[in-house]
Amino acid sequence: MIIYNVTVKIDNNAHADWLEWMKTTHIPDVMATGLFTENKICKVLVDEEDGTTYSIQYTCDNLQTLEKYQRKFAPKLQQQHTERYKGNFVAFRTLLEVVE
């Protein structure tokens, strides 16, 4: 099993809108691809004055499934996020393999 982790630090001025949009639009759009079996959005517990950091985790069965998502769906979904919150976030992605 693979966890596709997206870590996002969102600026305070966009935080409320971003969190609502993630919950009601972006995450449902990612899940609608049918490639992920579950998702979680977690707040990273660190003290930050200029923003809030979240870890969004999507679980899929294998690397081939993730590669299909990255090839067919990720560019458009990432572009929508970037256009909406340009200049108000930083993000990086990590792949995790569940070993137990």
C-alpha positions in Angstrom: 0.0 0.0 0.0 1.2 3.5 -0.9 0.5 6.8 0.9 0.8 9.9 -1.3 1.5 12.7 1.2 1.1 16.3 0.2 2.4 18.8 2.7 1.1 22.3 2.3 1.9 25.4 4.3 -0.9 27.9 3.7 -0.6 31.6 4.6 -2.9 32.9 7.3 -4.8 35.3 4.9 -5.9 32.3 2.8 -6.2 29.7 5.4 -10.0 29.6 6.0 -10.9 29.6 2.3 -8.2 27.0 1.5 -9.3 24.6 4.2 -12.9 24.8 3.1 -11.9 24.4 -0.6 -9.8 21.4 0.2 -12.6 19.7 2.1 -15.4 20.5 -0.3 -13.7 20.6 -3.7 -10.1 19.5 -4.1 -10.0 16.3 -2.0 -13.4 15.1 -3.4 -12.0 15.7 -6.9 -8.9 13.7 -6.2 -11.0 10.9 -4.7 -13.4 11.0 -7.7 -10.5 9.7 -9.9 -11.3 6.3 -8.3 -7.6 5.6 -7.7 -7.3 6.2 -4.0 -9.0 4.1 -1.3 -8.9 6.7 1.5 -7.7 10.1 2.5 -6.8 12.1 5.6 -6.1 15.8 6.2 -3.9 16.4 9.2 -2.7 19.6 10.8 1.0 19.6 11.5 1.5 20.6 15.2 4.2 23.3 15.0 4.1 26.9 16.1 4.0 29.2 13.0 3.2 32.9 12.9 2.8 33.3 9.2 0.7 30.2 8.2 -0.5 26.7 9.0 0.9 23.5 7.7 -1.2 20.5 6.7 -0.4 16.9 5.6 -2.9 15.6 3.1 -2.6 11.8 2.7 -4.1 9.7 0.0 -3.8 5.9 0.1 -3.7 3.7 -3.0 -2.9 0.1 -3.7 0.4 0.3 -5.5 2.9 2.5 -7.3 1.4 1.8 -10.7 -1.9 3.3 -9.5 -0.1 6.4 -8.1 1.8 6.8 -11.4 -1.5 6.6 -13.3 -2.9 9.4 -11.0 0.2 11.5 -11.6 0.1 11.1 -15.3 -3.7 11.5 -16.0 -5.0 13.7 -13.2 -2.4 15.4 -11.0 -1.3 18.1 -13.5 -4.8 19.6 -13.8 -5.7 19.3 -10.1 -2.4 20.8 -9.1 -2.8 23.7 -11.6 -6.3 24.5 -10.1 -4.7 24.7 -6.6 -1.8 26.8 -7.8 -4.1 29.2 -9.7 -6.4 29.7 -6.7 -3.7 30.1 -4.1 -0.7 31.4 -6.0 1.7 33.2 -3.7 -0.1 32.0 -0.6 1.3 28.5 -0.1 4.3 26.2 -0.4 4.0 22.5 -1.0 6.0 19.3 -1.3 5.1 15.7 -1.9 6.4 12.5 -0.3 5.7 8.9 -1.1 5.4 6.4 1.7 5.1 2.7 1.6 3.1 1.0 4.3 5.2 -1.8 5.8 2.8 -3.1 8.5 
